[in-house]
Amino acid sequence: MTMTSGIWCIQHNGFARTLWSALDPDWFGFTVVRDPVKRLMACYTNRVVERGELKNSRKIKNGVYNLPVDPDPDFFFQNLEAYKKAASVIKHHAMHTWLFTGPDLSVYKKVYPTEKLGALAKDLSDWTNAPFEIGRENTSSMTLTLDDLKPETVKALTPWLCLEYGFLVNYYDKRPAQLQAL
């Protein structure tokens, strides 16, 4: 935990219950969540296609996993579990949200979907009495949707996506039509 300009910042690579017990009950705790489909699609478009990060996987390079480093989206998502084991960057970007936020979103004063980052910036500006802007990083230049995937690929992703939408039901209550049909 560090203090920057009078604001306590917590950065962690997973949920650590011990952090919460040390916080003042009046803290302005918040988290940002992303639509599960958009987050998973961006894992492919940004990390696999644009950054080519699978080419850096030692486990793929050394033949531990016999996977292509430039898979098409259907192959990638149908083999997502293997890619998560082969490349930590994929694992990190395809982990369930609650591994970052903790299992109970009610510990936060506010939960901001990425579509409402403007509200977060306003709240932080109001709270700190200072201007606050939120920039975007890791933006993909290409868009991929469930409609671009084969039905069997959507079916393979459905268990993961249903868990995510179930956890985020108060923020993303409308599941994509492809998931409702399965």
Secondary structure, 3 states (H helix, E strand, C coil): CEEECCEEECCCCCCCHHHHHCCCCCCCCEEEECCHHHHHHHHHHHHHHHCCHHHHCHHHHCCCCCCCCCCCHHHHHHCHHHHHHHCHHHHHHCCCCHHHHCCCHHHCCEEEEHHHHHHHHHHHHHHHCCCCCCCCCCCCCCCCCHHHCCHHHHHHHHHHHHHHHHHCCCCCCCCCHHHHCC
